[in-house]
């Protein structure tokens, strides 16, 4: 991966100078991350919101700028936690969950840009930097990794049953649409919003682990159960690391959507075993 220098419009946050070391800021940030685990994995709403409140109170006692940024993350977490997080592809559910997803990303972006006026939350698509040869090869590697992991995971654990069985053209389109939209949202929220806001106050490793906990917890509630955290957590860590290096939302979305395309094909095969019979598991 290339190591491009951050600049205006990269979404890396203005004046990021936190390099390493421990600080009191880690405590409220960790409480926010823990709240995601409680909300999405344990599904304990009251306890989860209580942790968010405690995190914001603690942040307010430590640093006002930290409070402002954690409040944006908390707003996004509350928005998405208020609706059922499932793989239902009915029109009603897609509208409800889609609205929550828009709010979870839109509120932090809007407040950052027009209220705080620091424009810390950005979505850098046209960076002006062509993808390197290594980055292009990595895209191919993602497909291979998806092929190696997803069929064995989805089919052997039976987790594929958490997704609707579709065989008609409309159902297939809805599944494809839902899979892709969710993949894009993951990068908009967990990387371009959560990770970037945490990175303004914490070293790279700490911010990355905390966003990965939220990323993995959300996908657990969505339906990625069994041993999914074994590959989702490292995937989340790697996505944030790649974004730090490339400063490109378009690239990490490309990575995610390629992986999700393999997921889409595996789901079709798992529910219709005679279809796309190319997988080993």
Secondary structure as UniProt FT lines:
FT   TURN            8..9
FT   TURN            14..15
FT   HELIX           25..36
FT   HELIX           37..41
FT   HELIX           45..62
FT   HELIX           64..81
FT   HELIX           91..110
FT   HELIX           111..115
FT   HELIX           133..157
FT   HELIX           159..162
FT   HELIX           169..186
FT   HELIX           187..195
FT   HELIX           196..199
FT   TURN            200..201
FT   HELIX           204..222
FT   TURN            226..228
FT   HELIX           229..246
FT   HELIX           249..271
FT   TURN            273..274
//
